[in-house]
Amino acid sequence: MKYLIIGNGVAGTTAAENIRRLDPNGEITIVTDEDIPFYYRVRLPDYLGGGVAESELVAKKDAWYKEKNISLQLETTITGVDPGEKNVHTADGVVLAYHKLLLANGSHPFIPPVNGSGIKGIFAIHTVNDVRQILKAVEKISSVVLIGGGLLGLETANALHKLGKKITVIEFFPRLLPRQLDNEGATRLQHFFENMGFSFRLGTSTRKITGEEKVEGVLLENGDFVPTEMVIISAGVQSSLELARMLDVKTGKGIIVNKYMQTSQPEIYAAGDVIEFEGKTYGIWPAAMEQGRIAGINISGGKEPYTGTTLSNILKVAGIDLASAGEIDEDNRYESKVVASEDIYKKAVIDNGKVIGCIMLGDRTNFNRINKAISTGENILKDLDTLLNG
């Protein structure tokens, strides 16, 4: 059996690992247009800020692929497909045949249609090569505007702050981390960043990026002008669907898959940021890993269903512990329990006697226990006070 995997992120690599576990003799080929093996994409801001070297990003060394008998084709771009003959064509003229195909080619940054977005000095951060380009350019400048106050935007802002740059964050929503924090949590986080010297422009958007040969500033919709020498756009991602359309598989916001990670063509599977499952795209590492695991099992002949992944994040933002899962209830529609002090904010959202969401800022003790209950529907109300005060 020949398995061809397009994409060497967490979904594709986890799938390959599970294929090899279940099929010791099958031919597994992973194709990627990047130039290094599978790496921790979530650590790119650490690399940008000097916290880790590029070599430390790599999660699977060459020896792992050799041990698993997996062929990894780096710097390889797919330019043509022939689903009838079950092969794909690379830019170098190589034809790669398959019996089963897994699309795990991820997503790409969403670049809003902003006037001036083609000026030199505008970047996005999504791949290791993006960080290389930013590191080259950032040596010569002192100020950076981040468009987007989500997780990646704030982590990138913090990394650049460590390099001594003056930071301004522009966010369309009236609060930071709109998917992870309610108003109280976001206000606390904002004050922390402001005490570090960050500036924020919330509840507004970018009308124009100005400059002739290079970036000179950002004009906001409210009329304010923010001078800067670099702009990094962190406005979310979109599933990369070009290959799926070439293969004529059904797409919506992502490649539409069933619970077995099959596309509209049963011999073609998909997993990770590229997919849409039951109307949802995920865009988080734990979901991509789980989808890759399920795809690897099922493409090898198994029949394990995917039931979805609770949207949750566990991270440190500028050294502050932050965890968020499920319904954050920014509009206070549900019952909630809150534990707060000067340095800590914790909130559990409750509906019909069960916890359906949780925010922990400053201390994430017992978060995994609460998150598990959110995912399974277990009733933990009698223990909730203890868990929140732990």
C-alpha positions in Angstrom: 0.0 0.0 0.0 1.3 3.5 -0.9 0.3 6.3 1.4 1.0 9.9 0.3 0.7 12.7 2.8 0.7 16.3 1.7 1.9 18.4 4.6 4.4 17.8 7.4 2.7 19.6 10.3 1.3 17.9 13.4 -1.7 16.4 11.5 0.4 14.8 8.7 3.2 13.6 11.0 0.8 12.1 13.6 -1.1 10.4 10.8 2.2 8.9 9.4 3.1 7.7 12.9 -0.2 5.9 13.2 -0.1 4.4 9.7 3.3 3.0 10.4 2.1 1.5 13.7 -0.8 -0.3 11.9 0.9 -1.0 8.6 4.6 -1.9 9.2 5.2 -2.5 5.5 3.3 0.2 3.6 5.2 2.9 1.7 4.7 6.3 3.4 5.7 9.5 1.7 5.3 13.0 3.2 5.6 16.0 0.9 6.1 19.5 2.1 7.2 22.8 0.5 9.1 23.7 3.7 12.8 23.1 4.1 13.0 21.5 7.6 11.3 18.5 9.0 8.2 18.6 11.3 8.7 21.4 13.8 6.8 23.1 16.7 5.0 25.8 14.8 3.5 27.0 18.1 7.1 28.0 19.2 7.8 30.3 16.4 7.3 33.4 18.6 10.0 31.9 21.0 12.3 31.6 18.0 11.5 35.2 17.0 12.2 36.5 20.5 15.5 34.6 20.9 14.2 32.1 23.4 15.1 29.1 21.2 17.4 28.4 18.3 15.9 27.3 15.0 17.4 23.8 15.4 15.4 23.5 18.7 12.1 23.9 16.9 12.5 20.6 15.0 10.4 17.9 16.6 11.3 15.0 14.4 14.9 14.6 13.4 16.1 12.8 10.3 16.8 9.7 12.3 13.1 9.4 13.2 12.0 9.3 9.6 14.7 6.7 8.9 13.6 4.6 11.9 10.0 4.7 10.8 10.9 4.1 7.1 9.1 7.3 6.1 10.2 9.2 3.0 10.2 12.9 3.7 10.3 15.1 0.6 11.3 18.7 1.6 11.0 21.8 -0.6 8.5 20.0 -2.8 5.6 21.8 -4.3 2.6 20.0 -5.8 1.6 21.6 -9.2 -0.7 19.0 -10.7 -2.9 16.1 -9.8 -4.5 13.1 -11.5 -7.0 11.5 -9.1 -8.1 9.1 -11.8 -4.6 7.7 -12.0 -4.0 8.3 -8.3 -0.9 10.4 -8.6 0.3 14.0 -8.1 2.9 16.0 -10.0 5.6 18.2 -8.4 7.2 21.4 -9.7 10.4 19.3 -10.4 8.5 17.1 -12.8 8.3 14.1 -10.4 5.2 11.9 -10.4 4.2 10.5 -7.0 1.8 7.7 -7.0 -0.6 6.7 -4.2 -3.3 4.2 -3.2 -4.4 6.4 -0.3 -3.9 10.2 -0.1 -4.0 12.4 3.0 -4.3 16.2 2.6 -2.8 17.8 5.7 -1.5 20.9 4.0 -2.8 23.2 6.7 -3.7 26.9 6.4 -2.2 30.2 5.4 -2.4 33.7 7.0 -5.5 35.7 6.2 -4.4 39.1 4.9 -7.3 41.6 5.0 -7.8 43.7 1.9 -6.0 46.8 3.3 -4.9 49.6 1.1 -1.0 49.6 1.0 -0.6 45.9 2.0 2.0 45.4 -0.8 4.5 47.9 0.7 7.9 46.6 1.8 8.0 46.0 5.5 4.7 44.1 5.9 4.9 40.5 7.2 2.8 37.6 8.6 4.1 34.9 10.9 3.1 31.3 10.0 6.2 29.4 9.0 9.9 29.2 10.1 10.8 31.1 6.9 8.5 34.0 7.9 10.4 34.3 11.1 13.7 34.2 9.2 12.5 37.1 7.1 11.3 39.1 10.1 14.5 38.6 12.0 16.5 40.0 9.0 14.3 43.1 8.7 13.8 43.8 12.4 17.5 44.5 13.0 17.2 47.9 11.3 13.9 49.2 12.9 12.7 50.3 16.3 8.9 50.2 16.1 6.3 47.6 15.1 2.6 47.6 14.6 0.8 44.3 15.1 -2.6 44.1 13.3 -4.5 41.5 15.4 -4.8 41.1 19.2 -5.3 37.3 19.2 -3.0 34.7 20.6 -0.4 34.8 17.8 -0.5 38.6 17.6 0.2 39.0 21.3 2.9 36.3 21.4 4.6 37.9 18.4 4.3 41.3 20.0 5.9 40.0 23.2 8.8 38.4 21.2 9.5 41.7 19.5 9.3 43.6 22.8 12.1 41.3 24.0 14.1 42.5 21.1 13.7 46.1 22.3 11.0 47.2 19.8 8.3 49.7 20.5 5.0 47.8 20.1 1.5 48.9 19.1 -1.3 46.4 18.8 -4.4 47.1 16.7 -7.5 44.9 17.3 -10.9 45.2 15.6 -12.7 43.8 18.6 -13.0 46.0 21.7 -10.9 43.6 23.8 -7.8 41.4 23.5 -8.0 37.7 22.9 -11.7 37.9 21.9 -11.9 34.1 21.5 -10.3 33.2 24.8 -11.1 36.0 27.3 -14.2 37.8 28.5 -14.1 41.6 29.2 -12.8 41.3 32.7 -10.0 38.9 31.8 -9.0 40.9 28.7 -8.9 44.1 30.7 -6.6 42.6 33.2 -4.3 41.2 30.5 -4.3 44.6 28.7 -3.2 46.4 31.9 -0.3 44.0 32.3 0.9 44.7 28.8 0.5 48.4 29.2 2.7 48.3 32.3 5.4 46.7 30.1 5.1 49.6 27.7 2.8 48.2 25.0 0.2 50.5 23.3 -3.2 49.3 22.2 -5.8 50.6 19.7 -8.9 48.5 20.3 -12.3 48.5 18.6 -10.9 49.9 15.3 -9.4 48.7 12.1 -6.8 49.6 9.6 -7.8 51.9 6.7 -4.4 52.2 5.1 -0.8 51.3 5.5 1.3 54.3 4.3 4.7 54.6 2.8 6.5 54.8 -0.5 9.4 52.4 -0.7 8.8 51.1 2.8 6.3 51.2 5.7 5.9 54.6 7.4 2.7 54.2 9.4 -0.8 52.9 9.8 -3.9 55.0 9.3 -6.9 53.8 11.3 -10.6 53.9 10.5 -11.1 56.3 13.4 -8.7 58.8 11.8 -5.7 58.1 14.1 -2.3 57.7 12.6 0.3 55.3 14.1 3.9 55.8 12.8 5.8 52.6 12.4 8.6 50.9 10.5 7.2 47.4 10.3 3.7 45.9 10.2 3.0 42.3 11.1 -0.5 41.1 10.2 -2.0 38.4 12.5 -5.6 38.4 11.5 -6.2 34.6 11.6 -5.8 31.9 9.1 -7.7 30.3 6.2 -7.6 26.7 5.1 -5.4 26.1 2.1 -7.8 24.7 -0.4 -6.0 25.1 -3.8 -5.0 21.4 -3.8 -8.4 20.2 -2.7 -10.0 22.1 -5.6 -7.6 20.6 -8.0 -8.6 17.2 -6.7 -12.3 18.2 -6.9 -13.1 17.2 -3.3 -16.0 19.1 -1.6 -15.0 22.2 0.3 -16.6 24.9 2.4 -14.5 26.9 4.8 -12.2 23.9 4.7 -12.1 20.5 3.1 -15.4 18.8 4.3 -14.7 15.5 6.0 -16.9 12.9 7.7 -16.2 11.4 11.1 -13.6 9.1 9.7 -11.7 12.0 8.1 -12.7 11.0 4.6 -13.4 13.6 2.0 -16.1 13.4 -0.7 -13.7 11.0 -2.5 -13.4 8.0 -0.1 -9.7 7.3 -1.1 -8.7 10.8 -0.1 -8.6 11.8 3.6 -7.9 15.2 5.2 -6.8 16.4 8.7 -5.7 19.5 10.5 -6.2 23.1 9.8 -7.3 22.4 6.3 -10.5 20.6 7.2 -14.1 21.5 8.1 -15.9 19.0 10.3 -19.6 19.5 11.1 -19.4 23.1 10.0 -16.3 23.9 12.1 -12.7 24.7 11.4 -10.4 24.4 14.4 -7.0 25.9 13.8 -5.5 24.6 17.1 -2.7 22.1 17.7 -4.6 19.6 19.9 -7.4 19.3 17.3 -4.9 18.8 14.4 -3.1 16.1 16.4 -6.3 14.2 17.2 -7.5 14.5 13.6 -4.2 13.3 12.3 -4.3 10.3 14.7 -7.8 9.4 13.5 -6.9 9.9 9.9 -3.9 7.7 10.2 -5.9 4.9 11.8 -8.7 5.0 9.3 -6.5 5.4 6.2 -4.8 2.2 7.3 -8.1 0.3 7.4 -9.4 1.2 10.9 -12.8 2.6 11.7 -12.4 5.1 14.6 -14.7 8.1 14.6 -13.8 11.7 15.3 -16.3 13.4 17.6 -14.8 16.9 17.6 -12.4 18.8 19.9 -13.2 21.2 22.6 -11.7 24.5 21.7 -9.1 25.1 24.4 -5.8 26.9 24.8 -3.1 26.5 27.4 -0.1 28.9 27.1 2.0 31.6 28.7 1.5 35.1 27.3 4.4 37.3 28.3 5.0 35.0 31.2 1.4 34.9 32.4 -0.3 31.6 32.7 -3.5 31.5 30.6 -5.9 28.7 29.9 -9.3 28.9 28.2 -11.8 26.3 27.0 -15.4 26.1 25.7 -17.9 28.9 26.3 -16.3 32.0 27.7 -19.7 33.8 28.0 -18.5 37.3 27.2 -22.2 38.5 27.3 -23.0 36.9 30.7 -25.8 34.8 29.4 -25.1 31.9 31.7 -24.5 31.3 35.4 -20.8 31.5 36.4 -18.5 31.2 39.3 -15.6 33.6 39.6 -12.5 33.6 41.7 -10.4 36.8 41.4 -7.5 38.6 43.2 -5.0 41.2 42.1 -3.0 38.7 40.1 -5.5 36.0 39.3 -8.8 35.7 37.4 -10.7 32.5 37.1 -14.2 31.9 35.7 -16.3 28.7 35.2 -19.4 29.0 33.0 -22.3 26.8 34.0 -25.4 25.6 32.1 -27.9 23.0 33.2 -25.8 21.9 36.1 -22.6 21.4 34.1 -19.5 23.4 33.4 -19.4 24.4 29.7 -16.5 26.9 29.7 -13.6 28.1 31.8 -11.1 30.9 31.9 -7.9 30.9 34.0 -5.6 33.9 34.0 -2.5 34.1 36.2 -2.9 30.5 37.5 -4.1 27.5 35.6 -4.1 24.9 38.5 -6.8 22.2 37.9 -7.5 23.5 34.4 -7.0 20.1 32.8 -9.5 18.5 35.2 -12.1 21.2 34.4 -11.5 21.0 30.7 -12.0 17.2 30.8 -15.4 17.8 32.4 -16.3 20.3 29.8 -15.4 17.8 27.0 -17.2 14.8 28.7 -20.2 16.6 30.2 -19.3 15.2 33.7 -20.9 17.1 36.6 -18.2 18.6 38.8 -20.3 21.3 40.5 -19.7 19.9 44.0 -15.9 20.2 43.5 -15.9 23.4 41.5 -15.1 25.8 44.4 -12.1 23.6 45.4 -10.9 23.3 41.8 -11.1 27.0 41.2 -9.3 27.9 44.5 -6.7 25.2 44.0 
